[in-house]
Amino acid sequence: RKEVEQDPGPFNVPEGATVAFNCTYSNSASQSFFWYRQDCRKEPKLLMSVYSSGNEDGRFTAQLNRASQYISLLIRDSKLSDSATYLCVVSPTGGFKTIFGAGTRLFVKA
Amino acid sequence: DAGVTQSPTHLIKTRGQQVTLRCSPISGHKSVSWYQQVLGQGPQFIFQYYEKEERGRGNFPDRFSARQFPNYSSELNVNALLLGDSALYLCASSVDFGLPHTGELFFGEGSRLTVL
């Protein structure tokens, strides 16, 4: 079983749609959780951290479910510019050996 | 301020050769991590260095080695190259080591290695 698993997609959605991605992790000792965004042939960049209480940043909402060991990302009112690969990232206590999922590809079409 | 810089950006090697990739972190960042990203996959953790010491190692063979210099720059070395080593090698820097509160990694644009 992979340490971090994501649905690879692709998700093809129209502009304005709401789309959700889930990610599961296997190490119950994981302490830190993040979503990164990677544009085609570019480096990954932090989208948002994921807190136990859930957090929101504009159109993006992240949730953490420790009991079921999954995190989610919700994107509302999708924009063309949201087209990218979204990487689920998990880090154990101490912060090293950060584990990336394989990514979920999102295509937003006009 | 300059971001994370990596060199070379592209290189082609043949099987059995050796390669050295270089990374300069953001000024003030003391931690450097290396990742391998194969097409269609997420980055795979190779090493993390902090204050010139190895703090973490991923599941890569001993052909992979790295070091961090006093100025916090880093090199990744890969010996006896295999076709399967063809990938994008990403370097990421962070302010500190073991910060679960932010965890932000700042990535360079990567070194794209092709092994023929």
Contacts between the chains, C-beta under 8 A, distances in Angstrom:
chain1	res1	chain2	res2	distance
A	4	B	42	7.8
A	8	B	40	8.0
A	31	B	100	5.0
A	32	B	100	4.2
A	32	B	101	7.8
A	32	B	103	4.8
A	34	B	103	5.6
A	34	B	104	7.9
A	42	B	109	7.3
A	43	B	90	6.2
A	43	B	107	3.7
A	43	B	108	6.4
A	43	B	109	5.4
A	43	B	110	6.1
A	44	B	43	6.6
A	44	B	90	7.6
A	44	B	105	7.7
A	44	B	107	5.5
A	45	B	107	7.1
A	46	B	103	7.9
A	46	B	104	4.8
A	46	B	105	7.1
A	49	B	102	6.8
A	49	B	103	6.5
A	87	B	42	5.3
A	87	B	43	7.7
A	89	B	103	7.6
A	91	B	100	6.7
A	91	B	103	5.7
A	93	B	100	7.0
A	94	B	97	7.9
A	94	B	98	4.5
A	94	B	100	7.9
A	95	B	97	6.2
A	95	B	98	4.0
A	95	B	99	5.6
A	95	B	100	5.7
A	95	B	103	6.5
A	96	B	33	7.6
A	96	B	48	4.5
A	96	B	55	5.0
A	96	B	56	3.4
A	96	B	97	6.8
A	96	B	98	6.9
A	97	B	45	5.3
A	97	B	48	7.0
A	97	B	56	4.5
A	97	B	57	8.0
A	97	B	58	6.5
A	98	B	33	7.1
A	98	B	45	6.0
A	98	B	103	7.3
A	98	B	105	6.8
A	99	B	45	6.6
A	100	B	35	7.5
A	100	B	42	3.6
A	100	B	43	4.7
A	100	B	44	7.3
A	100	B	45	7.7
A	101	B	42	5.2
A	102	B	40	7.4
A	102	B	41	5.1
A	102	B	42	4.7
A	103	B	41	7.6
A	103	B	42	5.1
